[in-house]
Every structure is written in C-alpha cells, then in structure tokens.
Amino acid sequence: MKPYMMYGLRRGQQMREEYYPECMSVSRRAFLGAVPAALAAAPGGIDRRAVVSRHNPTLHRIDPRSPLSVGNGEFAFTVDPTGLQTFPQPYEAHVPLCTQSQWGWHTAPNPTGKRPADLRLAEFDTFGRKVGYATSSDGQKPLFDWLRENPHRLHLGRIGFAIDKPEDVYLARENCPQTFTERSRDHPSMLGALGVLPGRKVDREIMRRTLRKVFAEWRWADTWGWDFPMVAMTAASLNEPALAIDALAMDTPKNTWLPNGHNWQRANLPLYLPGNGGLLLAIAHMVRENAFPKDWNVRHEGFPPAGRK
C-alpha cells in the first residue's frame, strides 16, 4: 500500500478515536428509534402533536401522477385523498397505490435453471486490469433480467375505507336514493328507457336488476293502469317473457279489466284509456321481441321483427 494511503487510514482512525470515543456499530432502525427517545428526554419534553401538525398535507382531488407518500423510513405507502388506498383504480396507469417496507422482499422463481455465477460479465479495463461488470444481456437475457429484477420489494397489499354504495340499479331520476323506499309508488318510469324507448345506451344488466327490484319492492296498488304494460315491454326487451306475462297479469286493483274491456282504476274512474293503449302497445312489442313463453303458441302477422324499421 502506498505511504500516503497508509497515512490516510491511520489519520482517519485517529480522528474517530479523538472525536467519537464511544462510537459503536448501530443499526439504522435502532438509530431512528433513539432519536425520538432523546428528544423526549430533553428539558420540557416534546409536543408530538405540535411537531406532527407542522406538516399536515391536504389533498383536495385525485392526482394519478402524484399520490401522497406516508411512512417512517421502514414502512411506507402511497395514499389517495381519503388518507388510505380507497380508490386505487385512477392511479394504476401512473403511480399505483401500494405498500412497501424494508423487510418485505420477494424473489420470483428462476426460470433459467442457471446459477447467478453462470452470468457472463462484460470486461472493462480498469487502471490496467480487466474487471467484469454485469452490463450485457447478449445471449443471456433471461438470466440477466432475472438477476436484475430479483430480489425486489414486495407490494404488501392495500387498505382503504369500505364505502357502502347504492345497489347498481337505475333510479327514478338522478339523486333520488328514495326511489325504492318512500318513492316506490306511482310510475316506475326508469323502466321506460328500455321498451317504451329503444334504450340504445341502456346497460341491460343494470336494467335487469332494476326490473327485478321493481317487481319485489314497488307498491303496485299506488300505480296506474299503463304501468303494467310498460313493465312488460321492459321485460320483453330483456328477453324475460315470464316477467312480461307476470306484469300484464298482475293481481292488483289498478290492473283490473272489466268484461266490457275497460281498465278499471277506482270507483270514480271506471275506465282508463292509457291502460288500453298500453296493453295493445305491450302485446305488439312482445310480438316483435318474440318474448312469449316458449310453450305458448302465438300467431301474428304484419309485425316486423325487432331491429327492423
């Protein structure tokens, strides 16, 4: 070893002995734990709330490129505006919400069957001698990539608020959560979007759930005679012939049909023409959709099939 290097080593040792006589090897974790303890032992102690509240970030919106990172150096996770990882989907394409730690590592199985020592190193001239470095994947890409990627920190999972969401059904109108409670009377008009109307932008599975929920929870005594044909048309459009027939044949006062063909509603309203017109329209729609039970023998003529003008 060259004389000036020997001098430097001796001088460094001397400085450590002079300035750090009690210096000892300490882990990072022990050091991080000792700092708060030392501060707490200081005269007057430490106001932890005051220290922490000096840095109170507030997120007002989701920014997929800049989630907030929370941690202490040993454990950290990225969060959304809820302070947890409640809405991970918007972040997936940019900076995913994840949880990592100093102790959470993972190594994927080696697909090559080779040992790390089998990696061929690229030699470079280093002060007159050849030194190998792992810089080239030529002819050994699977092993090279596996060594580069492993071990890697393991995503430990996500934690977020469980937010109760309304059942995925259509409501009578926007912001009407009472549709199936105190408002479950009169016309179930949301069904008309598919059947009475073509419903080109209607999600059929959501409408199917809506239809079944209407059957189960609607107060049918408080409806009107044309509501039953409307429900039948929705069922026909969803290829639910049994529900279409159930709607037309529902045993409830407003779906009463007299021998003279009148749709009776109440004593002072013994006929209701919208009910008659609705019934004719529903039958025609069921014919076009071929929405009768399969064991029924239905004859018709002059009705183009659904989808044709």
C-alpha angles and dihedrals in degrees: 000000000000117000095242090052091051089050091051093052092048091047092050091051091048091051092051090051093048100044103026106034092159096041112144136168110274129179122239091242093052090048093051090049093048096055096066090044091053091048092049090052091055118108109284093014122240130292099224094186092054092048094049096042091058085078108043107149117196124205116201099178143013113273108184092197097050118038117170115260117217125186150104104242094271099056129021141164137181118239141194126225091288089067090244135058098277098134108036098154099081090053099051097093095047121019109355120215106248144151124232138168142187090252099044108091132149136194120200118220113275105249095192103064088224131119125242087247088064092069111111111228124217110237122227130184107251114183092325100319134087116251123183121228129184095238106119130069095183109140093353106061098138093054092039092052093045092053091046093051100041136114097022134169113273123232101235097200139265135279125195145145118290101229116198107229126193115262110275098258136118116265129214088255138341114296094014105127089161091069093110097033124043092356096052093113139084114026121000084214097170088074091063091073088079115040105014085044125034093248095210092164097037118119100232097205092052089048090049090055089046091052093051092046090052090052091050102042112021119111097234095184087066096054133088134249096259093053093077094056089046091054090048091053091053091049090049091052089053092050091247101136095166091056090047091056091044090055094050093045098041112145102229132119097253090054094059118133120197124213089254090059097255119142101229117211106167140330094281093040105048094159130041116183096193086066092055093047091046092053093052091047092048094051091050091049092049089052092052091048092043086231103157125113110277093240092058120098104218121180123194140150137200096029115123113218120258114282095037124099 
